[in-house]
Amino acid sequence: MAEEEQFSKNLHFFKMLLENEQSFDRLFCETKHGDYFTLFYNEAFADDPIFNHFVIKPTLLERRKGTRGGVDSEMFQQQIEQTLESIRSIAQKLHVKASVFIEDFWPLANELSKKAIEDHYRLSGRMDILSMELGSQKSNGDPKSRMSNPNIEIEITKDVENWNNVFVRSFNIGEGWHSELAKRLQQISIDEPTTKLILARHMGKPSGCLLLHRFPKEVMGVYCVGTLPEARGKGIAKEMMKKSKELASDEDCKFMTLQTIEEDFVSGFYTRIGYKVVFRRSIFQ
């Protein structure tokens, strides 16, 4: 019984982190729904497997073997085959390189991964999902402040043009994305009170970007953390993360969350400032 209770507690927490991420995804993506999946996609970013991805719904993945009314193997295999076929068909029709996300904590994650590989999907990468529990410490509430490095200033901004320029240059994103990002960011800055654009200035020049997104109310998500190539190694990302923690505490959030791609080797930076890897995700294409 204690094991079941712990599993349910962990599952509730993990689902909150996924809710935050998927709520963020909806800011930049359209969605299509099937019986057992949701597709997040944006045709302007059609070549990107992160902006374009399928999420398998919990109704298929959270059932547990060995429990009363547990998994019927044959029925599960049928549902998985139909789901993977539907995913492939929809991605082809939309001309997007949509990946399939499978988190490792789901009871049937291994079975789904094996079936995907049998069905000619390949493992193309892994992601770490990290979280930090917050205390009750409040900041001074100043939306624009100088940090421990006097050359760095962090501000909440509606300056979409500067934020977008820093983001595009930080991640070496092609110009084809620029107008779509600008349109989405402008809408976010007007219509999304739960979302904040953070801009870092080094020696007065825009040098770093970050996006904060709160959902559900207990969770603050950290996204789009970028620093211009010429400004790296100066502590800008660390200062943005420090300010983000203060802002999340001010809004009485209990947790912060973010995702990293394992092959980028940046998880270590976040664990050094207090985050923990709470689960991992496999990405199939």
N, C-alpha and C positions, 0 to 999 in steps of 0.2 A: 504493500500500500504506500509506504514512504517513497519508493521508487516511482510509482505512478504519479504521486503528488508532485515530486520534483520535476518529472517530465512535463507535467501540465504547466508548472510554474515557468520552466525554461521556455516552453513553447509559446506561452503568452508573451513573454519578454521578446523572444525572437520575432514574433509576428508584429509587435509594435515597431521594431526597427525596420522590418520590411514595409510596413505601412508608410513610414516616413520616406523611405527610398522611392516607393511607387507613387506617392503623392508628389514628390519632386519630379519624377519622370513625366507626370501628366502636365507639368508646366511647359515642357519642351516637345511632347509627343502626342500624337493621336492614339486612340486605342481601338482594338477590335477584340470581341469576346467569343470564345467557343465554350463548349460544355465544361472543359477541364483546363482551359488556358486563357490568358489575356496577352495580346500582342501590343507592345508599345512601339510606335514607329513614327518616323518623320522622313518623308521622301526627300527633303532637302539635305538630309544627312544619310542618304541611302547606303553609303559605303561603310558606315560605322556600325559594328556589331554590338556596341554598348547602348547607343541611342535606339537601336532597332533590336528588340529582343522579346522572346516569349517567356512568360512566367507560368509555370504549371500551378493550377489552383490547389489550395490546401485540401479540398474535398477528395482529391485523388491521392495526395501524398501523405496525409497525416494518419491514415488508418494503420493500425498496428497488427502485426502477426501475433497469433497466439491469444488474442483477446476474444471475448464473446462477440459473435457476429463479425469475426475478423475477415481477413482478405481471402476472397476466392481467387486462387491463382489464375485460373483460366479466364475469368472475367476481367481481372486486372490486366492480363496480357492483352486482351482484346481492346480494352480502353486505352492502353498505352499505344498500341499499334495505330488505332484510329486517331489518337491525338497527334502523334508524330507525323502521320500522313497529312492531317489537316494543316499542321504547322508548315510543312514543306510546301503544300499547295498554295497557301495564302502568301507565303514569302515570295514564291515565284510570280504570282499574279501582281504583287505590289512592287516587284523588282527591287527588293531590299535584301541585304545580307543579314537576315535576322538570326540571332543566336538563341540558344535555349539555356536558361538559367536553372540550375539545380543545386539547392543548398544541402549541406551535408547532414543537417540535423533531422531532416524528415525521415520517419521510420522506413519509408520505401524508396529512399534516395538511391541506394545501391542497385535495386532492381530496375529503376528507371534508367540509370546510367548505363547499365549493362545492355538494356534493350535498345537504347539510343545507339550504342556502338554497333550492335548487331544490325541495326537499321542504317548503317553507313554514315552516321554522324561521327565527327571526330572531336576529341577534347582539344580545344584551341587555347584554353587559358584557365586560370583560377583567380579568384578574388578573395581577399580577406575582408570580413565585416567586423569593424571595431566599435567599441563603446567605452564610455567613461561615465561613472556615476558622479553626480554633482552634489556638493554640500549646499549650505544655505547662505554662503557669503555673498554679499551684494557689492556691486561697484558703485562709483559715484554717479552713475546714470548719464555721464557725459557721452553723447553720441560721437564725439570727435575728440581724440585724446592722443597725447604723446606718450610713448611707451618707455621702457627702461633704456632703450637706445634713443638718444635725443635727436638722431637724424631720421627717425622713422615716425610717421604720423599715420594713424589708422582712423578711418571715418566710415560711417554709414552714408551711402551716396545714392543719388538718383541720376548721377552722371553716367548714363548708359554708354555713351560714346567712348569715354575713357576706360570704363570697366571692360567693355567689349574689346577694345584694342589691346588691353593688357592680357585678357584671356586668350585671344587669338594668337598673339605673339608668344605667350608663355608655353602654349601647347603646339606651336608651329602648325596651326590650322589653316587650311586653304581659304582663299578669299571667297570661294563659293558658299561658305557657311555664313559669311559675315552678315548679310542682310537678314537672313532668317533668325540668327541669334539676336540681332538688334531689335527686330520686331517682337520676338518673344520677351526679351528683357524689358522693353518699353512697357509691354502689357503687365509684366510682373511688377514693375516699379509703381504702376498706377493702381492695379487691382488686387494685389496680394499682400495684405498686411502681415501675414505670417512669414513673409520672405524678405530678407534684407541682402542688399548688395554691399559688400565690404571692399573698400579700396585702400591700399597702402601706398603711401608716398615716401620715397627715400630722397632726402635732400630736396624736397619739394616736388619731385617728379613722380607721376604715377608709375608704380613698380610692381605691385602685387594685387591679386584679386582673390575673392572668396565669396561664396554664397551661403547664407544661412536659411534653413527652411524648417519651420516648426510644425510638426504634425505626427501623431496626436499631441495633445497639449503637454504631455510629459516629456516629449522627445524633441531635441533640436538636432537637425542634420547639418553636417558640414560638407559642402560640395565645391567643385571648381577651384580648388586651392592652386594658385599659379603664381609664379614669380618670373619676371623678365630675365632672360639669360644673362644679361650684363649686370643684373642686381642680385644674383644668387650668391650665397655664402655670407650674407650680411645680416642674417637673423630675421628677415622680413616675414617668412612663413611662421616662425615661432611667435613673433609679435601678433600676427593676425590670429593665430590659434589662441593666444592668451586673451585677446580682446573678445573672441567668440565665446570663450568660456564665461567671461564676465557678463556678456549680453544674455547668454542662456540662463545663468543664475538669476539675473534681474527679472527674467520672465518666469521664474519658478519652475524651470524644467528640471526633471530628475535625472535625465540621461542625455548624453550627446552620442552621436553615431556618425560614422563615415565609412567609405569603402575604398580599398586600394586594389590595384592589379598587381598580383604577386611578382610578375616579371619586371615591374618598375622598381622593385626593391625600396619602397618608401615606407613600408609598415614600421620599420625600426624607428624612424623619426617620431611616429605617433606613439609608439609604446614607450619611448623615452620621456614623453611629456604626460604620461598617465593613462593612455588608452590601452585596452586589452583586446586581443582577437577573440571574439565570442563564437563565431562560426565561419565556415568557408563555403565558397560557391565554386562549382565547376561550370565552365562555359563550353557548350557544344555547338558545332556548326555542321 
